[in-house]
Amino acid sequence: MSATILESLSLEKTGHFVRLAIGLVLGLVVTAGLFWMMQYLIATADRTLNESSAGHLLDFVRLKRDESIQRRQLKPEKPPQPKTPPPQPPTPKLEDLNPSAEKIFIAAVPVETDIEMSGGFSLGVGEGDYLPIVKVAPIYPARALQRGLEGYCVVEYTVTSLGQTKDPVVVQDQCTSSLWHRASLQASLKFKYKPRVIDGVAVEVPGVQNKFTYEILE
């Protein structure tokens, strides 16, 4: 009875080892098969990628641009040869001149100047009243021009011994608008006169008046 139990136990151990060995062999076979399949798949995938992308690769070659500028040397053109000067005219012969011929007398043109400068500034007149020499027209005021206004303005000033003007003022009630004041005063300061000369001395003349008229010409 005990022998039978031992035999059954030994048979069970032997079967256990056999099954274990078969399992190990099958595991090794399966593992080797899996490794082989992975290697095959990897190799096949790499070859497929290489073959599919081989025709789509572009190779760029960059060339360095020549930045040097070649300047063209322009040679100046030679000036044309000067033309030959015209021949000199023949010199007149003086053999036919008669030294005893009648001479021609040309009298001098009579010239007389009478400008007296003594006793002060003068324009050729020793004594006399003041006379206007230069009168400057005033500038038409822009505001009056835009409004289409016309009018006049009387300015009073003093003529100096040098023929200039000073101290200009607008005569009251003799100006149609205050727009003419500034332009009239500025213009009167640019006037030039021959001063009044008394006993050879230039004197000032106060109270001289001038009327400036402003009109728009169509």
C-alpha positions in Angstrom: 0.0 0.0 0.0 2.8 2.4 0.9 4.6 1.4 -2.3 1.7 2.4 -4.4 1.5 5.8 -2.8 5.2 6.4 -3.4 4.9 5.4 -7.0 1.9 7.6 -7.5 3.8 10.5 -5.9 6.9 9.9 -8.1 4.7 9.7 -11.2 3.1 13.1 -10.3 6.5 14.6 -9.8 7.7 13.2 -13.1 4.6 14.6 -14.9 5.1 17.9 -13.2 8.7 18.2 -14.5 7.7 17.1 -18.0 5.0 19.7 -18.1 7.4 22.3 -16.8 10.0 21.4 -19.5 7.4 21.5 -22.2 6.2 24.9 -21.0 9.8 26.2 -21.0 10.4 24.9 -24.5 7.2 26.4 -25.8 7.9 29.7 -24.1 11.4 29.8 -25.7 9.9 29.0 -29.1 7.2 31.7 -28.7 9.7 34.2 -27.5 12.1 33.5 -30.4 9.2 33.7 -32.8 8.1 37.1 -31.4 11.7 38.5 -31.6 12.0 37.3 -35.2 8.6 38.8 -36.1 9.7 42.2 -34.5 13.0 42.2 -36.4 11.1 41.4 -39.7 8.6 44.2 -39.1 11.3 46.7 -38.3 13.4 45.9 -41.3 10.3 45.9 -43.6 9.2 49.3 -42.2 12.6 50.9 -42.7 12.9 49.7 -46.2 9.4 50.9 -47.0 10.1 54.4 -45.6 13.4 54.6 -47.5 11.8 53.6 -50.8 8.7 55.9 -50.4 10.7 59.0 -49.5 13.5 58.5 -51.9 11.8 60.3 -54.7 10.7 63.3 -52.6 14.0 64.6 -51.3 15.3 67.9 -52.8 18.8 69.0 -52.7 19.5 72.7 -52.7 22.7 74.2 -53.7 23.3 77.8 -52.7 25.6 79.9 -54.8 27.3 83.0 -53.5 26.2 86.0 -55.4 28.9 88.1 -56.8 28.4 91.5 -55.1 31.3 93.2 -56.8 30.3 96.1 -59.0 32.1 96.5 -62.2 32.3 100.2 -63.1 32.6 101.0 -66.6 35.4 103.4 -67.3 34.1 106.1 -69.6 36.8 107.7 -71.5 36.2 111.4 -72.3 35.7 112.1 -76.0 38.5 114.0 -77.6 37.5 117.5 -78.4 37.2 118.3 -82.1 40.1 119.8 -83.8 39.9 123.6 -83.9 39.0 124.9 -87.3 41.6 126.8 -89.1 41.2 130.5 -88.5 40.0 132.5 -91.5 42.8 134.2 -93.4 43.6 137.7 -92.4 42.3 140.5 -94.7 45.0 142.2 -96.6 46.3 145.4 -95.1 45.2 148.5 -96.9 47.7 150.3 -99.0 48.4 153.9 -98.0 50.3 154.9 -101.1 47.3 156.8 -102.5 47.0 159.1 -99.5 47.6 162.8 -100.2 49.1 164.6 -97.2 48.1 168.0 -98.7 44.4 167.2 -98.7 42.0 169.6 -97.0 41.7 168.9 -93.3 38.3 168.4 -91.6 37.8 170.3 -88.3 35.3 169.0 -85.8 34.4 171.3 -83.0 33.7 170.1 -79.4 30.1 169.7 -78.3 29.2 172.4 -75.8 28.4 170.9 -72.3 27.4 172.9 -69.2 26.5 171.6 -65.8 25.0 173.6 -63.0 24.6 171.6 -59.9 24.9 173.6 -56.7 25.7 171.4 -53.6 26.5 174.2 -51.1 24.3 174.8 -48.2 22.8 171.3 -47.8 21.2 168.7 -50.0 20.3 169.9 -53.5 19.3 168.4 -56.8 20.5 171.2 -59.0 18.3 173.9 -57.6 19.9 176.3 -55.1 16.7 177.5 -53.5 13.2 176.0 -53.5 10.4 174.1 -51.8 10.3 170.4 -51.1 9.5 168.1 -54.0 8.5 164.4 -54.0 11.0 162.0 -55.6 9.8 158.5 -54.6 6.4 157.5 -53.5 5.7 153.9 -52.7 2.2 152.4 -53.1 0.8 150.8 -50.0 0.0 147.1 -49.7 -3.7 146.4 -49.9 -4.8 144.9 -46.6 -5.8 141.3 -46.9 -8.9 141.6 -44.7 -10.2 144.6 -46.7 -9.5 142.7 -50.0 -11.4 139.6 -48.8 -14.4 141.8 -47.8 -14.2 143.8 -51.1 -13.8 147.1 -49.2 -12.6 150.3 -50.9 -11.7 153.7 -49.4 -9.0 156.2 -48.6 -6.7 157.4 -45.8 -4.9 160.7 -45.3 -1.5 160.6 -43.5 0.4 163.6 -42.2 4.2 163.5 -41.6 7.3 165.6 -41.5 9.8 165.9 -44.4 13.4 166.0 -42.9 16.3 168.0 -44.1 17.6 164.8 -45.7 14.5 164.2 -47.7 13.1 161.4 -45.6 9.8 161.2 -43.7 9.2 160.8 -40.0 6.4 160.8 -37.4 3.6 159.8 -39.7 0.1 160.0 -38.2 -3.4 159.3 -39.6 -5.5 162.5 -39.9 -8.6 162.2 -37.9 -11.9 161.9 -39.9 -9.8 161.6 -43.0 -9.8 157.7 -43.1 -12.8 155.6 -44.1 -11.7 152.5 -42.1 -9.1 151.5 -39.6 -8.0 148.8 -42.0 -6.1 151.4 -43.9 -4.0 152.8 -41.0 -1.1 150.4 -40.9 -0.6 150.1 -44.6 -0.7 153.9 -45.1 1.7 154.6 -42.3 4.2 152.0 -43.5 4.0 153.3 -47.1 4.6 157.0 -46.0 7.8 156.1 -44.2 9.3 154.9 -47.6 8.7 158.3 -49.3 11.7 160.3 -50.5 11.7 164.1 -51.1 13.9 166.9 -52.3 14.1 168.9 -49.0 13.2 172.5 -48.7 16.2 174.8 -49.1 16.2 178.3 -47.6 19.4 180.4 -47.9 21.3 177.4 -49.0 20.3 175.3 -45.9 18.0 172.3 -46.0 15.2 172.6 -43.4 12.4 170.3 -42.2 8.9 170.7 -43.4 6.2 169.6 -40.9 2.5 169.0 -41.7 3.0 167.4 -45.1 -0.1 165.3 -46.0 -0.6 162.5 -48.5 -3.9 160.7 -49.5 -3.8 157.0 -50.1 -6.7 155.7 -52.2 -7.6 152.0 -52.1 -9.6 150.7 -55.0 -10.2 147.2 -56.4 -9.7 147.1 -60.1 -11.8 144.6 -62.1 
